[in-house]
């Protein structure tokens, strides 16, 4: 079973597309049944895949959004049914969205969701098609002698679109280039199955979880709306050769009529002789008997999008499709005639009132199932990975009543798109400005609230972050990310120089959610602030034991050792950590810092260049490269690096102070004063920071403020040479 994330059927040659995006899939289609009208259950990855793997609609299995819900254990999956009947089962997934954390590993002997390996060269949490095919074939080779079920998930057509060469040059639309790249590696998979002798005996199903808006219906990507652009998906099924499959019913051809992705699991199970392996209440229907009877068409298909509600606090959408009609329930309900208006351009809800009323009654009965799966124990790292893919991954509680129609919130969506563009470049301040403006007009916008908290913490704005966390927790006490918000609140306390209060908040979270990712690390930071290094080390190591794939605990401890001047210990620790997490950019940036402080400038430059080649936005590597350029007497390039580092981490007092010092050297006193003031507000108490700020004020003619900062510098135990310079400047200011 191959699921092609974000793939529109009308961008494939086998569905009539003109540009050559899918030659290998088109060749496969010539050997398969091509279902002309297949509908997904939701225009978003996790709920849709849960429906594909269970035959249940989202109100039945309860997974209604990405990053929030976990597929319940009491739900029977396709993999569980096959595993129980002697099949080896393996999966390779290409995105964090489908990680085992969300329950999809049920029934799989092997579930390969580790996208953290070295050499990926991709800062996004996804795996490219070439790697999916390579890993999938390796698994099939290892299990090919026994009955096996492999699910390979390809993520490439998902936004942002960056097709590799030559596909970027072959097709004018980047989205199409991603499909062409994916198709090339499907071709490699198909060729190898044939070479292995597995082709003729293998049932192969190809589908997608949803489509892509591409600007139609005012939707650039997907997840909000229920139009054909995001709900229509391809469905191609190649039955094995020979035996019962020689019947005309299973011979390659195009199949008209309405089908749904919930039909896939029942179809596979009936095809392998297990028609009763799923519970009787599944929404999906096997297409095998229907094909034999010549009537594969469904009467209706249900689909939904709760993303507007769960992620933004707006009204949800529910939809029902028949062969002719599509109904979308929204604050302004919509009805489309799919025969006369396949692009869904004319809403005839009021004109066809009787049809709309009948379909509404049916749809309301389906909505009434309305199960919600358990919520995931979200962590900040996973939330940021999901946000980098355009998903909100926050909130998760039902809105108390119907709110705005997302179709009327274009201004907010446009603003949030601008914010995401700045986020991709790690530009914190513009994002903060945009989100404050959104919340001024839409005060309960969940996306804006949660990203603003994150940005305020990056900017060191602890009081505003604390107040916003309190507001979120009061407004949405049952939200899926409440523990993450609680952890952010604790971080705001630490940034506000309240380490004991932060530690107490972490301890409370530890009792309610013992394995909340990031909690032990925040405990460790608070313990460092309280000078309990042994306790901090134990907390950091516990984080590493809880989440062995994450190197964050190691970078924290290396940074702590460096900050305490324990260079030799830091070098030993980094060597061990890089053995455990080879190729990790954060650890290599720390190694670059170490080499810089050791005076091994050539080595430092080589290491930092490698980090920035893999991730040009890496703030700590940028900052250290700036310091290196200063050592090499290149202040102009140093300034460029430091400005980018400060834009990404404006709450880092070292970054702010050093940037201020560079600006002082360039005699840019107004900007120097701004950054040095920020460093002081963030708690920088180094004498050279106060000295530089006093010098900037003096150059700007602000004598009273200059004297105050210079006098403060003298209280911070400067060395004799600096103390002499400070006194000289105080004398120059006069009384």
C-alpha positions as CSV (number, residue, x, y, z in Angstrom):
1,X,0.0,0.0,0.0
2,X,1.5,3.3,-1.2
3,X,0.1,6.5,0.2
4,X,1.3,9.6,-1.7
5,X,0.8,12.6,0.6
6,X,-0.8,15.7,-0.8
7,X,-1.2,14.3,-4.3
8,X,-4.1,15.6,-6.5
9,X,-5.4,13.1,-9.1
10,X,-5.8,15.8,-11.7
11,X,-2.0,16.4,-11.6
12,X,-1.3,12.8,-12.7
13,X,-1.2,11.7,-16.3
14,X,-3.4,8.7,-15.6
15,X,-6.1,11.1,-14.6
16,X,-5.8,13.3,-17.7
17,X,-3.1,15.8,-16.7
18,X,-1.1,17.2,-19.6
19,X,2.4,17.9,-18.2
20,X,4.4,14.7,-17.7
21,X,4.5,14.4,-14.0
22,X,3.9,10.6,-13.5
23,X,5.2,8.4,-16.3
24,X,5.9,5.4,-14.0
25,X,2.5,5.7,-12.2
26,X,0.8,6.0,-15.6
27,X,2.5,2.8,-16.7
28,X,1.4,1.2,-13.5
29,X,-2.2,2.4,-14.2
30,X,-2.2,0.5,-17.5
31,X,-2.0,-2.7,-15.4
32,X,-4.4,-1.6,-12.7
33,X,-8.0,-0.6,-12.0
34,X,-8.2,3.2,-12.0
35,X,-11.0,4.5,-9.8
36,X,-12.2,7.8,-11.3
37,X,-13.8,9.3,-8.2
38,X,-12.3,8.6,-4.8
39,X,-12.8,10.8,-1.7
40,X,-10.6,11.2,1.3
41,X,-12.1,11.4,4.8
42,X,-10.4,14.6,5.8
43,X,-8.0,17.1,4.0
44,X,-5.3,16.5,6.6
45,X,-2.7,13.8,7.0
46,X,-3.2,12.0,10.3
47,X,-7.0,11.6,10.4
48,X,-7.1,10.6,6.7
49,X,-4.4,7.9,7.2
50,X,-6.2,6.6,10.3
51,X,-9.3,6.2,8.0
52,X,-7.3,4.4,5.3
53,X,-5.8,2.0,7.9
54,X,-9.0,1.2,9.7
55,X,-11.9,1.6,7.3
56,X,-13.5,4.0,9.8
57,X,-14.5,7.6,9.4
58,X,-13.0,10.2,11.7
59,X,-16.1,10.4,14.0
60,X,-15.7,6.7,14.5
61,X,-11.9,6.4,15.2
62,X,-11.8,9.8,16.9
63,X,-8.6,11.2,15.3
64,X,-9.7,14.6,14.1
65,X,-6.5,16.6,13.6
66,X,-2.7,16.3,13.2
67,X,-0.5,16.5,16.3
68,X,-3.3,16.2,18.8
69,X,-5.1,12.8,18.8
70,X,-3.8,9.3,19.2
71,X,-5.5,6.4,17.3
72,X,-7.2,4.4,20.1
73,X,-5.9,0.9,20.9
74,X,-9.4,-0.5,20.7
75,X,-9.5,0.3,17.0
76,X,-8.6,-2.6,14.7
77,X,-6.1,-1.6,12.0
78,X,-5.4,-3.3,8.6
79,X,-1.9,-4.2,9.9
80,X,-3.3,-5.8,13.0
81,X,-5.7,-7.9,11.0
82,X,-3.0,-9.1,8.7
83,X,-0.5,-9.6,11.5
84,X,-2.9,-11.8,13.3
85,X,-3.2,-14.0,10.2
86,X,0.5,-14.7,9.7
87,X,1.6,-11.7,7.7
88,X,4.9,-9.9,8.3
89,X,4.0,-6.2,8.6
90,X,6.2,-3.2,8.0
91,X,5.8,0.5,7.5
92,X,8.1,3.3,6.3
93,X,6.6,6.8,7.0
94,X,8.2,10.0,5.6
95,X,6.9,12.6,8.1
96,X,6.8,13.4,11.8
97,X,3.0,13.8,11.2
98,X,2.6,10.0,11.2
99,X,5.1,9.1,13.9
100,X,4.4,6.1,16.1
101,X,3.5,8.6,18.9
102,X,0.1,9.0,17.2
103,X,-0.9,5.3,17.3
104,X,-0.4,4.2,13.7
105,X,2.2,1.6,14.6
106,X,-0.5,-0.8,15.9
107,X,-0.1,-4.1,14.2
108,X,3.3,-3.4,12.5
109,X,6.2,-5.7,13.3
110,X,8.5,-2.9,12.1
111,X,7.5,0.8,12.0
112,X,10.2,3.0,10.6
113,X,9.5,6.6,11.6
114,X,13.1,7.6,12.4
115,X,13.7,10.7,10.3
116,X,16.5,12.0,12.6
117,X,19.4,10.2,11.0
118,X,22.5,12.0,9.6
119,X,23.0,13.2,6.1
120,X,19.4,14.1,5.4
121,X,20.4,17.6,4.4
122,X,16.8,18.7,5.0
123,X,15.9,20.9,8.0
124,X,12.2,19.9,7.7
125,X,11.0,16.8,9.6
126,X,10.4,14.6,6.6
127,X,12.1,11.9,4.5
128,X,12.5,12.1,0.8
129,X,11.1,9.6,-1.7
130,X,14.5,8.0,-2.5
131,X,15.0,7.2,1.1
132,X,11.4,5.8,1.5
133,X,11.9,3.5,-1.5
134,X,15.3,2.4,-0.3
135,X,14.1,1.5,3.2
136,X,10.9,-0.1,1.9
137,X,12.8,-2.4,-0.5
138,X,15.2,-3.4,2.2
139,X,12.3,-4.4,4.4
140,X,10.6,-6.3,1.5
141,X,13.8,-8.2,0.7
142,X,14.2,-9.3,4.3
143,X,10.6,-10.6,4.4
144,X,9.8,-11.5,0.8
145,X,9.7,-15.3,1.4
146,X,6.7,-15.1,3.7
147,X,3.3,-13.3,3.2
148,X,4.0,-9.7,3.9
149,X,2.3,-6.3,4.0
150,X,4.3,-3.2,3.4
151,X,2.9,0.4,3.8
152,X,5.2,3.0,2.3
153,X,4.3,6.7,2.8
154,X,5.7,9.3,0.5
155,X,5.6,13.0,1.6
156,X,7.4,14.9,-1.2
157,X,4.5,16.8,-2.8
158,X,3.7,18.4,0.5
159,X,4.4,22.2,0.9
160,X,7.0,23.6,0.9
161,X,7.8,22.4,-2.6
162,X,11.5,22.0,-3.4
163,X,11.9,19.4,-6.1
164,X,15.5,18.4,-6.7
165,X,17.2,18.8,-10.1
166,X,16.4,17.8,-12.8
167,X,12.7,17.8,-11.8
168,X,12.8,21.4,-10.8
169,X,13.8,22.4,-14.3
170,X,11.6,19.9,-16.2
171,X,8.3,21.3,-14.9
172,X,7.3,24.9,-14.4
173,X,5.2,24.3,-11.3
174,X,7.3,23.2,-8.2
175,X,4.4,21.1,-7.0
176,X,4.4,19.1,-10.2
177,X,8.2,18.8,-9.9
178,X,7.8,17.2,-6.5
179,X,5.3,14.7,-8.0
180,X,7.7,13.9,-10.8
181,X,10.5,13.3,-8.3
182,X,8.2,11.0,-6.3
183,X,7.1,9.2,-9.4
184,X,10.7,8.5,-10.4
185,X,11.3,6.6,-7.2
186,X,8.0,4.8,-7.5
187,X,9.4,3.6,-10.8
188,X,12.5,2.3,-9.0
189,X,10.2,0.4,-6.5
190,X,8.2,-1.1,-9.3
191,X,11.3,-2.2,-11.3
192,X,12.8,-3.9,-8.2
193,X,9.6,-5.8,-7.4
194,X,9.6,-7.1,-10.9
195,X,13.3,-8.1,-10.7
196,X,12.7,-9.9,-7.4
197,X,9.8,-11.8,-8.9
198,X,7.3,-10.3,-6.6
199,X,5.3,-8.2,-9.1
200,X,2.9,-10.8,-10.4
201,X,1.9,-12.1,-6.9
202,X,1.6,-8.8,-5.1
203,X,-1.5,-6.7,-4.6
204,X,-0.6,-3.1,-4.9
205,X,-2.8,-0.2,-3.9
206,X,-1.8,3.4,-4.6
207,X,-3.8,6.4,-3.1
208,X,-3.3,9.7,-1.4
209,X,-4.4,11.1,2.0
210,X,-5.7,14.4,0.5
211,X,-5.0,16.9,-2.3
212,X,-3.7,20.5,-2.4
213,X,-5.5,23.8,-2.9
214,X,-2.8,25.4,-5.1
215,X,-4.7,28.7,-4.8
216,X,-8.1,27.5,-5.9
217,X,-11.0,28.4,-3.6
218,X,-8.5,30.8,-1.9
219,X,-6.6,27.9,-0.3
220,X,-2.9,27.7,-1.0
221,X,-2.3,24.3,0.6
222,X,-4.8,22.1,2.5
223,X,-6.5,21.2,5.8
224,X,-9.2,23.9,6.0
225,X,-11.7,23.4,3.2
226,X,-13.6,20.5,1.7
227,X,-13.5,21.3,-2.0
228,X,-12.5,18.7,-4.6
229,X,-9.0,20.2,-4.8
230,X,-8.2,18.7,-1.4
231,X,-10.8,15.9,-1.0
232,X,-10.4,14.1,-4.3
233,X,-7.6,11.6,-4.3
234,X,-6.3,8.9,-6.7
235,X,-7.0,5.3,-6.2
236,X,-5.3,2.6,-8.3
237,X,-5.4,-1.1,-7.5
238,X,-3.4,-3.8,-9.2
239,X,-4.6,-7.3,-8.4
240,X,-2.2,-10.2,-8.6
241,X,-2.0,-12.2,-11.8
242,X,-3.6,-15.6,-12.4
243,X,-6.1,-17.6,-10.4
244,X,-9.3,-15.8,-9.3
245,X,-7.9,-12.5,-10.5
246,X,-8.2,-13.5,-14.1
247,X,-11.8,-12.6,-14.0
248,X,-12.8,-9.6,-16.2
249,X,-13.9,-7.8,-13.0
250,X,-10.2,-7.3,-12.0
251,X,-8.7,-6.6,-15.4
252,X,-7.1,-3.2,-16.0
253,X,-9.6,-0.5,-16.8
254,X,-11.1,2.8,-15.6
255,X,-13.9,2.4,-13.0
256,X,-16.6,5.0,-12.8
257,X,-18.6,5.6,-9.7
258,X,-18.0,7.0,-6.2
259,X,-15.5,5.3,-3.9
260,X,-13.7,6.4,-0.7
261,X,-10.4,5.8,1.0
262,X,-12.2,4.0,3.8
263,X,-12.9,1.2,1.3
264,X,-9.2,0.4,1.0
265,X,-8.7,-1.7,4.1
266,X,-11.8,-3.8,3.6
267,X,-10.8,-4.3,-0.1
268,X,-7.3,-5.5,0.8
269,X,-8.6,-7.9,3.5
270,X,-11.2,-9.5,1.3
271,X,-8.7,-9.8,-1.5
272,X,-6.4,-11.9,0.7
273,X,-9.3,-14.0,2.1
274,X,-10.0,-12.2,5.3
275,X,-13.4,-10.5,4.7
276,X,-14.4,-10.6,8.3
277,X,-11.2,-9.4,9.9
278,X,-12.5,-5.8,10.6
279,X,-15.5,-5.1,12.9
280,X,-18.9,-5.0,11.2
281,X,-19.4,-1.3,11.9
282,X,-16.6,0.0,9.6
283,X,-17.8,2.6,7.2
284,X,-15.6,1.2,4.4
285,X,-16.9,-1.4,1.9
286,X,-14.8,-4.0,0.0
287,X,-14.7,-3.2,-3.7
288,X,-14.0,-6.9,-4.6
289,X,-17.6,-8.2,-4.6
290,X,-18.8,-4.9,-5.9
291,X,-16.4,-5.2,-8.9
292,X,-17.6,-8.7,-9.5
293,X,-21.2,-7.4,-9.4
294,X,-20.3,-4.6,-11.7
295,X,-21.6,-1.9,-9.3
296,X,-18.7,-0.4,-7.3
297,X,-20.3,3.0,-6.8
298,X,-21.1,4.2,-3.3
299,X,-24.3,6.1,-2.5
300,X,-22.5,8.7,-0.3
301,X,-19.2,9.6,1.3
302,X,-18.6,11.5,4.5
303,X,-15.7,13.9,5.1
304,X,-14.8,16.6,7.5
305,X,-12.4,19.3,8.5
306,X,-12.3,20.2,12.2
307,X,-9.0,22.1,11.7
308,X,-10.7,25.5,11.6
309,X,-12.2,24.8,15.0
310,X,-9.4,22.9,16.8
311,X,-6.6,25.1,15.5
312,X,-8.1,28.5,15.1
313,X,-11.3,28.6,17.2
314,X,-13.4,29.0,14.1
315,X,-16.4,26.9,12.9
316,X,-15.8,23.3,11.7
317,X,-16.8,22.0,8.3
318,X,-18.7,18.7,7.5
319,X,-19.3,17.3,4.1
320,X,-21.3,14.7,2.2
321,X,-20.8,13.6,-1.4
322,X,-23.1,11.6,-3.6
323,X,-22.6,10.8,-7.2
324,X,-24.2,14.1,-8.2
325,X,-24.2,16.4,-5.1
326,X,-21.8,17.7,-2.6
327,X,-23.0,19.4,0.6
328,X,-20.7,21.3,2.9
329,X,-22.2,22.3,6.3
330,X,-20.7,25.6,7.4
331,X,-22.0,28.9,8.8
332,X,-22.8,29.6,5.2
333,X,-23.8,26.1,3.9
334,X,-22.8,25.1,0.3
335,X,-24.3,22.7,-2.2
336,X,-22.7,21.9,-5.6
337,X,-23.8,19.9,-8.6
338,X,-20.8,17.7,-9.3
339,X,-22.1,16.7,-12.8
340,X,-22.6,20.2,-14.1
341,X,-20.1,22.1,-11.9
342,X,-17.2,19.7,-11.2
343,X,-14.9,22.6,-10.1
344,X,-17.5,23.7,-7.5
345,X,-17.8,27.3,-8.5
346,X,-21.6,27.9,-8.0
347,X,-23.2,27.4,-4.6
348,X,-26.8,26.4,-5.3
349,X,-27.8,25.6,-1.7
350,X,-30.7,28.0,-1.7
351,X,-31.9,27.2,-5.2
352,X,-31.9,23.4,-4.4
353,X,-33.5,23.7,-1.0
354,X,-35.1,20.3,-0.9
355,X,-32.0,18.4,-1.9
356,X,-30.0,20.4,0.6
357,X,-32.5,19.6,3.4
358,X,-32.4,15.9,2.6
359,X,-28.6,15.7,2.5
360,X,-28.3,17.9,5.7
361,X,-30.5,15.4,7.6
362,X,-28.2,12.5,6.5
363,X,-25.1,14.4,7.3
364,X,-26.3,15.4,10.7
365,X,-26.9,11.7,11.6
366,X,-23.3,10.9,10.6
367,X,-21.9,13.8,12.6
368,X,-23.7,12.5,15.6
369,X,-21.2,9.7,16.0
370,X,-18.6,12.3,17.1
371,X,-15.9,10.3,18.9
372,X,-12.7,12.1,20.0
373,X,-9.6,10.0,20.5
374,X,-7.3,10.5,23.5
375,X,-5.0,13.5,23.1
376,X,-1.3,13.2,22.5
377,X,1.2,14.2,25.1
378,X,2.6,17.0,22.9
379,X,6.0,18.5,23.4
380,X,7.4,21.8,22.1
381,X,10.0,20.1,19.8
382,X,7.3,18.1,18.0
383,X,5.0,21.1,17.8
384,X,7.7,23.1,16.1
385,X,8.3,20.3,13.7
386,X,4.6,20.2,12.8
387,X,4.5,24.0,12.5
388,X,7.4,23.9,10.1
389,X,5.2,21.8,7.8
390,X,2.4,24.4,8.1
391,X,0.3,22.7,10.7
392,X,-0.8,24.4,13.9
393,X,-0.6,21.5,16.3
394,X,-2.0,23.4,19.2
395,X,-5.3,23.7,21.1
396,X,-7.4,20.7,20.3
397,X,-10.5,21.4,22.4
398,X,-13.9,22.0,20.9
399,X,-15.0,25.6,20.6
400,X,-18.0,26.4,22.9
401,X,-20.1,27.5,19.9
402,X,-19.9,28.1,16.2
403,X,-17.6,30.9,15.4
404,X,-16.2,32.6,12.3
405,X,-16.4,30.9,8.9
406,X,-12.8,30.4,7.8
407,X,-13.8,31.5,4.3
408,X,-14.4,35.0,5.8
409,X,-11.1,35.0,7.7
410,X,-8.9,35.5,4.6
411,X,-7.2,38.5,6.2
412,X,-6.1,36.3,9.2
413,X,-5.0,33.4,7.0
414,X,-3.0,35.8,4.8
415,X,-1.4,37.4,8.0
416,X,-0.6,33.9,9.4
417,X,1.0,32.9,6.0
418,X,3.2,36.0,6.3
419,X,4.1,35.0,9.8
420,X,5.0,31.4,8.7
421,X,7.3,32.8,6.0
422,X,9.1,34.8,8.6
423,X,9.2,31.7,10.9
424,X,10.8,29.7,8.1
425,X,13.6,32.3,8.0
426,X,13.7,32.4,11.9
427,X,12.8,36.0,12.0
428,X,11.2,36.4,15.4
429,X,10.3,40.1,15.7
430,X,8.2,40.4,12.5
431,X,6.2,37.3,13.5
432,X,5.5,38.8,16.9
433,X,4.2,42.0,15.3
434,X,1.9,40.1,13.0
435,X,0.5,37.8,15.7
436,X,-0.2,40.7,18.0
437,X,-2.1,42.4,15.2
438,X,-4.1,39.2,14.5
439,X,-5.0,38.7,18.2
440,X,-6.1,42.4,18.4
441,X,-8.8,41.5,15.8
442,X,-9.4,37.8,16.6
443,X,-8.6,37.5,20.3
444,X,-9.2,33.7,20.6
445,X,-7.2,32.6,17.5
446,X,-5.4,29.6,18.8
447,X,-2.6,29.5,16.3
448,X,-1.7,33.1,16.9
449,X,-1.8,32.6,20.7
450,X,0.5,29.6,20.7
451,X,3.0,30.8,18.3
452,X,3.1,34.2,20.0
453,X,4.0,32.5,23.3
454,X,6.8,30.7,21.5
455,X,8.1,33.9,20.0
456,X,7.8,35.8,23.3
457,X,10.0,33.2,24.9
458,X,12.6,33.5,22.1
459,X,12.5,37.2,22.5
460,X,12.9,37.0,26.3
461,X,9.6,38.8,26.9
462,X,8.9,36.8,30.0
463,X,6.1,38.8,31.6
464,X,4.0,39.0,28.4
465,X,4.6,35.3,27.8
466,X,3.5,34.5,31.3
467,X,0.3,36.5,31.0
468,X,-0.6,34.9,27.7
469,X,0.0,31.4,29.0
470,X,-2.3,32.1,31.9
471,X,-4.9,33.4,29.5
472,X,-4.7,30.3,27.3
473,X,-4.9,27.9,30.3
474,X,-8.0,29.8,31.6
475,X,-9.8,29.9,28.3
476,X,-9.0,26.3,27.2
477,X,-8.3,24.1,30.3
478,X,-9.0,20.9,28.3
479,X,-6.8,21.7,25.3
480,X,-4.6,18.9,24.1
481,X,-1.4,21.1,24.5
482,X,-2.2,22.3,28.0
483,X,0.9,20.6,29.5
484,X,3.1,22.3,26.8
485,X,1.5,25.6,27.6
486,X,2.2,24.9,31.3
487,X,5.8,24.1,30.4
488,X,6.1,27.4,28.5
489,X,4.7,29.2,31.5
490,X,7.4,27.6,33.6
491,X,10.0,28.7,31.1
492,X,8.6,32.3,31.3
493,X,9.2,32.1,35.1
494,X,12.8,31.1,34.5
495,X,13.4,33.9,32.0
496,X,11.9,36.3,34.6
497,X,14.6,35.3,37.0
498,X,12.3,33.1,39.1
499,X,14.2,29.7,39.0
500,X,12.6,28.3,42.2
501,X,9.1,29.0,40.9
502,X,10.0,27.5,37.5
503,X,11.3,24.4,39.3
504,X,8.1,24.1,41.3
505,X,6.0,24.3,38.2
506,X,8.2,21.6,36.5
507,X,7.7,19.3,39.5
508,X,3.9,19.7,39.3
509,X,4.0,18.8,35.6
510,X,6.2,15.9,36.4
511,X,3.5,14.4,38.6
512,X,0.7,14.9,36.0
513,X,2.8,14.0,32.9
514,X,6.0,12.1,33.9
515,X,7.4,11.9,30.4
516,X,6.5,15.3,29.0
517,X,9.3,16.1,26.6
518,X,11.3,19.1,27.6
519,X,10.3,19.1,31.3
520,X,13.5,17.5,32.6
521,X,15.5,19.9,30.4
522,X,13.8,22.9,31.9
523,X,14.3,21.5,35.3
524,X,18.0,21.2,34.5
525,X,18.1,24.8,33.4
526,X,16.4,26.0,36.6
527,X,18.9,23.9,38.6
528,X,21.8,25.4,36.8
529,X,20.4,28.9,37.7
530,X,20.3,27.6,41.3
531,X,23.9,26.4,41.1
532,X,22.9,22.7,41.5
533,X,25.0,21.3,38.7
534,X,24.8,17.7,39.9
535,X,21.0,17.9,39.9
536,X,21.0,19.6,36.5
537,X,23.2,16.8,35.0
538,X,20.9,14.1,36.4
539,X,17.8,15.9,35.0
540,X,19.4,16.3,31.6
541,X,20.5,12.6,31.5
542,X,16.9,11.6,32.5
543,X,15.6,13.6,29.5
544,X,18.1,11.7,27.3
545,X,16.8,8.4,28.7
546,X,13.2,9.4,28.1
547,X,13.8,10.5,24.5
548,X,17.0,8.7,23.3
549,X,16.5,10.0,19.7
550,X,16.6,13.7,20.8
551,X,20.1,15.3,21.3
552,X,18.7,18.4,23.1
553,X,19.8,17.1,26.5
554,X,23.4,16.7,25.1
555,X,23.6,20.1,23.6
556,X,22.3,21.6,26.8
557,X,24.9,19.9,28.9
558,X,27.7,20.7,26.5
559,X,26.6,24.4,26.6
560,X,26.5,24.3,30.4
561,X,30.0,22.9,30.7
562,X,31.3,25.6,28.2
563,X,29.5,28.3,30.1
564,X,31.2,27.2,33.3
565,X,34.6,27.3,31.7
566,X,35.0,23.5,31.8
567,X,36.5,23.2,28.4
568,X,38.2,19.9,28.7
569,X,35.1,18.3,30.1
570,X,33.0,19.8,27.3
571,X,35.4,18.4,24.7
572,X,35.2,14.9,26.2
573,X,31.4,15.1,26.4
574,X,31.0,16.4,22.9
575,X,33.1,13.5,21.5
576,X,30.8,11.1,23.2
577,X,27.6,12.9,22.2
578,X,28.6,13.1,18.5
579,X,29.2,9.4,18.6
580,X,25.6,9.0,19.8
581,X,24.1,11.6,17.5
582,X,26.4,11.7,14.4
583,X,25.8,14.7,12.1
584,X,23.7,16.7,14.6
585,X,23.9,20.4,13.7
586,X,23.4,21.7,17.2
587,X,26.3,19.5,18.6
588,X,28.6,20.5,15.7
589,X,27.8,24.1,16.3
590,X,28.9,23.6,19.9
591,X,32.0,21.9,18.6
592,X,32.7,24.9,16.4
593,X,32.3,27.2,19.5
594,X,34.8,25.0,21.4
595,X,37.4,25.2,18.6
596,X,36.9,28.9,18.4
597,X,37.5,29.4,22.1
598,X,40.6,27.2,21.8
599,X,41.9,29.5,19.1
600,X,41.7,26.8,16.4
601,X,40.2,29.1,14.0
602,X,40.6,27.1,10.8
603,X,38.9,24.1,12.3
604,X,36.1,26.3,13.8
605,X,35.4,27.8,10.4
606,X,35.2,24.5,8.7
607,X,32.8,23.0,11.2
608,X,30.6,26.1,11.3
609,X,30.4,26.2,7.5
610,X,29.3,22.6,7.4
611,X,26.5,23.4,9.9
612,X,25.3,26.4,7.9
613,X,25.5,24.5,4.6
614,X,22.9,22.0,6.1
615,X,20.8,24.7,7.8
616,X,21.5,28.3,6.7
617,X,19.2,29.6,9.5
618,X,21.1,27.9,12.4
619,X,21.4,30.8,14.9
620,X,24.1,29.6,17.1
621,X,26.3,28.6,14.2
622,X,25.6,32.1,12.7
623,X,26.6,33.8,15.9
624,X,29.9,31.8,16.3
625,X,30.7,32.5,12.7
626,X,30.3,36.2,13.4
627,X,32.7,35.9,16.3
628,X,35.1,34.1,14.0
629,X,34.9,36.9,11.5
630,X,35.7,39.4,14.2
631,X,38.8,37.3,15.1
632,X,39.8,37.4,11.4
633,X,39.3,41.2,11.3
634,X,36.3,41.2,9.0
635,X,33.7,43.2,11.0
636,X,31.3,43.7,8.0
637,X,30.7,40.0,7.5
638,X,30.7,39.5,11.3
639,X,27.9,42.0,11.6
640,X,25.8,40.2,8.9
641,X,26.1,36.9,10.7
642,X,25.3,38.4,14.1
643,X,22.2,40.3,12.8
644,X,20.8,37.0,11.5
645,X,21.6,35.2,14.8
646,X,19.9,38.0,16.9
647,X,16.8,38.0,14.5
648,X,16.4,34.2,15.3
649,X,17.1,34.4,19.0
650,X,16.4,37.9,20.2
651,X,16.1,36.7,23.8
652,X,19.7,35.5,23.9
653,X,21.5,38.1,26.0
654,X,25.0,37.1,24.8
655,X,23.9,37.6,21.2
656,X,22.5,41.0,22.0
657,X,25.5,42.1,24.0
658,X,28.1,41.0,21.4
659,X,26.1,42.6,18.6
660,X,26.0,45.8,20.6
661,X,29.8,45.7,20.9
662,X,30.2,45.2,17.2
663,X,27.9,48.2,16.5
664,X,29.9,50.3,18.9
665,X,33.1,49.5,16.9
666,X,31.3,50.6,13.8
667,X,30.1,53.8,15.6
668,X,26.5,53.0,15.1
669,X,25.6,54.2,18.5
670,X,21.8,54.4,18.3
671,X,21.5,50.7,17.2
672,X,24.3,49.7,19.6
673,X,22.3,51.2,22.5
674,X,19.1,49.3,21.5
675,X,20.9,45.9,21.6
676,X,22.9,46.6,24.7
677,X,19.7,47.8,26.5
678,X,18.1,44.5,25.5
679,X,21.0,42.6,26.8
680,X,20.8,44.4,30.2
681,X,17.0,43.8,30.4
682,X,17.6,40.1,29.7
683,X,19.9,40.0,32.8
684,X,23.4,40.5,31.3
685,X,25.6,41.8,34.2
686,X,29.0,41.7,32.5
687,X,31.0,44.9,33.1
688,X,31.8,45.3,29.4
689,X,28.1,45.4,28.5
690,X,27.5,48.3,30.9
691,X,30.7,50.0,29.8
692,X,29.6,49.7,26.2
693,X,26.1,51.0,26.9
694,X,27.5,53.9,28.8
695,X,29.8,54.7,26.0
696,X,26.9,54.6,23.5
697,X,24.9,56.9,25.6
698,X,27.8,59.3,26.0
699,X,28.3,59.4,22.2
700,X,24.6,60.2,21.8
701,X,24.8,63.0,24.3
702,X,22.7,61.2,27.0
703,X,25.1,62.1,29.8
704,X,23.0,61.2,32.8
705,X,22.2,57.7,31.5
706,X,25.8,57.3,30.4
707,X,27.1,58.0,33.9
708,X,24.6,55.6,35.5
709,X,25.7,52.7,33.2
710,X,29.4,53.5,33.7
711,X,29.0,53.5,37.5
712,X,27.1,50.2,37.3
713,X,30.0,48.8,35.3
714,X,32.4,49.6,38.1
715,X,30.2,47.5,40.5
716,X,30.5,44.4,38.3
717,X,34.2,43.7,39.2
718,X,35.9,44.8,35.9
719,X,39.6,44.1,35.5
720,X,42.1,46.8,36.2
721,X,42.4,48.0,32.6
722,X,38.7,48.2,32.1
723,X,38.2,50.0,35.4
724,X,40.8,52.6,34.4
725,X,39.0,53.2,31.0
726,X,35.6,53.5,32.8
727,X,37.0,56.1,35.2
728,X,38.5,58.1,32.4
729,X,35.2,58.2,30.6
730,X,33.4,59.2,33.8
731,X,35.9,62.1,34.2
732,X,35.3,63.1,30.6
733,X,31.6,63.3,31.2
734,X,32.2,65.9,34.0
735,X,29.9,66.5,37.0
